[in-house]
Amino acid sequence: MKLFVYEYLSCQPLDSPLPRSLRVEGAAMYQALVADLHALPELEVETMVASGSSLAFNCRCHVISPGEEEHRFKEVTAATRNVLVIAPEFDDILFERRNWVEQAGGRWLGCPLNLLEVMSDKLRFARYLAERRWQALTPETILLDNAYGELFVEEGPLVCKPRYGAGSQATVLVRYPEAWSTCLETIHQEGWRGELIIQPYIAGVAASVLALVGKTQAVILPPCTQELSPDGRFHYLGGTVPLDPPLLTRAVELTRRLLPLVSEARGFVGIDIVLGQTAEGEPRDVVIEMNPRLTTSYLGLRALARTNLAAVWLAVLTEKPLPPLLWRQGKLRFHPDGRIEPLALEG
């Protein structure tokens, strides 16, 4: 089976004004996933990178010059047929690549269009859950109105962020009403001009879950912590895997409840959650967002796994028996650039 694996950031010209943090994360995920896929004898993997890139792969790699990305993408898609895309949701980047796959006659190995539209839009995702009477699973989410935002923050801290976004770009914690104007100024200075949403800040343990979802089976991989910057900007610093019990059990249970609501999802699905508690001390676990793509937690999960996780992904998608899913004992910390720190890890 031929497979074209594409990662958006690695295919952009090196002088593009893209956040370095996103480039680093994208490259680390790209190299890790391709290495695992390339190890599978049933796959013939091809990749693509921008001219001048330092990324190296053991498979066929197409080097593209500025201005030829779309043409070469469609050319490789037509030759390989099967396409796995890693791309952010903002600026319609993910949707555009899906259209390229369709126009080239390829097979999109990911979520269908209707769920791409839901998961890529944080406001629509919240409404999607509410329509299914699962609004308790996610924070109240409201399209930004300046006056309402000021009233809202008086009731407690809120998070202001892009309606369509990735990598915590232009995301700000607003603790006090007088900080509201500074929040908007910061977001505009960072170049964001699109719609914004506001959500109440949910205190608790930030975690992520990566699921592999197919038509007849799904695999929930061990939940990870999310280490976020303490400056109120939620910059992603990596995480640890696995979560400690009982938080691990809570994260898995929340994911199990959520997946039937997105039963048409396919491939990699990343879920960001917060494991908190009510004022009475009862557990309160909420879903912040879902990502219809591979997420950075794959870096830690593959280091913890004794099984090639790409083989599990392929079995889920092709509806074949799953390989035994084995894990090392212990815990590790992973960084967005791919670095791994064993924490009492065995084997």
Secondary structure, 3 states (H helix, E strand, C coil): CEEEEEECHHHCCCCCCCCHHHHHHHHHHHHHHHHHHHCCCCCEEEEEEECCCCCCCCCEEEEECCCCHHHHHHHHHHHHCEEEEECCCHHHHHHHHHHHHHHCCCEECCCCHHHHHHHCCHHHHHHHHHHCCCHHHCCCCEECCHHHHHHHHCCCCEEEEECCCCCCCCCEEECCHHHHHHHHHHHHHCCCCCCEEEEECCCCEEEEEEEEECCCCEEECCCEECCECCCCCCCECCEEECCCCCHHHHHHHHHHHHHHHHCCCCEEEEEEEEEEECCCCCEEEEEEEEECCCCCCHHHHHHHECCCHHHHHHHHHHCCCCCCCCECCCEEEECCCCCEEEECCCC
